Amino acid sequence: MLTIHETRLPLLEAGALFRLYVGDELKRVLPCEDEMALDAAAPRFEDGKPVFDPKAVEAREDAIVANVLRGGPVAVLVLGVSHDLRDNVRRLAPDAELITVRVETVPAELAK
């Protein structure tokens, strides 16, 4: 039997959706990424700074939306704050309803 301490780190590393799935709050978890689109959108580095290809990033976001739409009429999608899929949803599924909840965290050292 594992203690709470032993299971805490793997759950944190697994992410929010996995925690909802394990807690039986979600019935299915499907991948939203397309491997080729993800690889194409990876930054290249110039002078040590990341440079993104806007067309590749847009194609990646389109692929995410397309994959989510194939999953069924209701989807929960958890992404980093840099992703804004509103324009992609409007373009690819104009009749879809999109509800966005933005959650930002404060690093522990700043929360004191």
C-alpha positions as CSV (number, residue, x, y, z in Angstrom):
1,M,0.0,0.0,0.0
2,L,1.3,3.5,-0.9
3,T,1.1,6.4,1.5
4,I,-0.3,9.8,0.5
5,H,3.3,11.1,0.5
6,E,4.4,8.4,-1.9
7,T,1.6,9.0,-4.4
8,R,1.5,12.8,-4.3
9,L,4.4,13.5,-6.6
10,P,3.3,11.2,-9.4
11,L,-0.2,12.8,-9.3
12,L,1.3,16.2,-9.5
13,E,3.4,15.2,-12.4
14,A,0.5,13.5,-14.1
15,G,-1.5,16.7,-14.5
16,A,-4.9,18.0,-13.8
17,L,-6.9,15.9,-16.2
18,F,-5.3,12.7,-15.0
19,R,-6.3,13.6,-11.4
20,L,-9.9,14.2,-12.5
21,Y,-9.9,10.9,-14.4
22,V,-8.5,9.0,-11.4
23,G,-11.0,10.7,-9.1
24,D,-13.8,9.4,-11.4
25,E,-14.9,13.0,-12.3
26,L,-14.1,12.4,-16.0
27,K,-15.2,9.2,-17.8
28,R,-12.7,9.5,-20.7
29,V,-9.4,11.2,-21.3
30,L,-8.3,11.6,-24.9
31,P,-5.1,13.1,-26.3
32,C,-5.6,16.5,-27.9
33,E,-2.2,16.9,-29.5
34,D,-1.3,15.9,-33.0
35,E,2.3,14.7,-32.9
36,M,3.3,16.1,-36.3
37,A,1.7,19.5,-35.6
38,L,3.3,19.6,-32.2
39,D,6.8,18.9,-33.6
40,A,6.3,21.4,-36.4
41,A,5.4,24.1,-33.9
42,A,8.4,23.5,-31.6
43,P,10.5,26.6,-31.4
44,R,13.9,27.0,-33.0
45,F,16.5,28.9,-31.2
46,E,18.3,32.0,-32.5
47,D,21.0,33.6,-30.3
48,G,19.7,31.4,-27.4
49,K,16.1,32.8,-27.7
50,P,13.1,30.7,-28.8
51,V,11.5,31.7,-32.2
52,F,8.1,30.3,-33.1
53,D,6.7,29.9,-36.5
54,P,3.2,31.6,-36.3
55,K,1.7,29.4,-39.1
56,A,3.0,26.2,-37.4
57,V,1.6,27.3,-34.0
58,E,-1.8,28.1,-35.6
59,A,-1.8,24.7,-37.4
60,R,-1.1,23.0,-34.0
61,E,-3.9,24.9,-32.3
62,D,-6.2,23.9,-35.2
63,A,-5.2,20.3,-34.8
64,I,-6.0,20.5,-31.0
65,V,-9.4,21.9,-31.7
66,A,-10.1,19.3,-34.4
67,N,-9.1,16.5,-32.1
68,V,-11.2,17.8,-29.2
69,L,-14.3,18.2,-31.5
70,R,-14.0,14.6,-32.5
71,G,-14.2,13.5,-28.9
72,G,-17.9,14.3,-28.5
73,P,-20.3,17.1,-27.7
74,V,-18.7,18.2,-24.4
75,A,-15.0,18.5,-23.8
76,V,-12.8,19.7,-20.9
77,L,-9.4,21.0,-22.2
78,V,-6.6,22.1,-19.9
79,L,-3.9,24.1,-21.5
80,G,-1.1,26.5,-20.5
81,V,-2.0,30.1,-20.3
82,S,-0.2,30.9,-23.6
83,H,-2.9,29.0,-25.6
84,D,-5.9,30.9,-26.8
85,L,-8.1,28.7,-29.0
86,R,-11.0,31.1,-29.4
87,D,-10.2,32.1,-33.0
88,N,-9.6,28.4,-33.9
89,V,-12.9,27.3,-32.5
90,R,-14.8,30.2,-34.2
91,R,-13.2,29.3,-37.5
92,L,-13.5,25.4,-37.3
93,A,-16.8,25.1,-35.4
94,P,-18.7,28.4,-35.6
95,D,-21.8,26.8,-33.9
96,A,-19.8,25.5,-30.9
97,E,-20.1,27.1,-27.5
98,L,-16.7,27.8,-25.9
99,I,-16.4,28.5,-22.2
100,T,-13.0,29.6,-21.1
101,V,-11.9,29.5,-17.5
102,R,-8.4,31.1,-17.0
103,V,-6.6,30.0,-13.8
104,E,-3.3,31.6,-12.9
105,T,-1.2,30.5,-10.0
106,V,1.2,32.5,-7.9
107,P,4.6,30.9,-7.1
108,A,4.8,29.9,-3.4
109,E,7.5,32.4,-2.7
110,L,5.3,35.3,-3.9
111,A,2.2,34.1,-2.1
112,K,3.6,34.9,1.4
